[in-house]
């Protein structure tokens, strides 16, 4: 069973800020693209493995 994963506006904004941080700090552009693609791939993997990562609210309750 596949689930639909939607990346929220805030998450997209966070990803953009990560990208901008690394670019502005002169990291190799290929590395930055690889990093961002990796983040997006992990998020999209939730379509097949939705319990792979706990919801952020659960982590906050547990003190993380």
N, C-alpha and C positions, 0 to 999 in steps of 0.2 A: 504494500500500500504506500503510495506516495502522498506527501503533504505539500501544500503550497507554502512557499516561504516568500514573504514580502519584506524587503529591506525598508525600514522606516526612514522618514525624512531626516530624523536626528542621526540615525546610523550612517546614512549617506553623507551627511555633513561631517561626522566624525572621521569617516574614511577619507574624505576630501582634506580634512585638516592634517591627518597623518601624512598623506601624499605631499601636501604643501610644506610641512615641517621638514621632511627628508630632502625635498628638492631645494628648499631655501638653505639647508645646511650642507649643500654641495655633495650629497650622496650620489652615487652613480645612478643615472636615470634607468638603466636596465634593472638594477637592483630594486629600485623603488617600484617599478612596474611589476616586477616579480612578487614583491611584498604585497602590494595591493591586490593582485590577482589571487594570491594565496589566501588573503583574508576573505575575499568574495567567494572563493571556492569552498572555504570552510563553512561560510554562512549557507551557501546553496546546498551543501552536503546534508543539511538538516531536513531536506526534502525526503531523504531516504533513511536517515538516522535521527529522528527528532529528539531523542533523549540523550544524544551525544553530549550536549552541553546543557547544564541546568539553566533555568531562567534566572536573570539577574536578580529579580526580587527574592528568589530562594537563597541566592548567595548572600544577599544583604542580611537576611534573617539569621543566617548561620555565622555572621560576623566577618565576612570577607569584604 
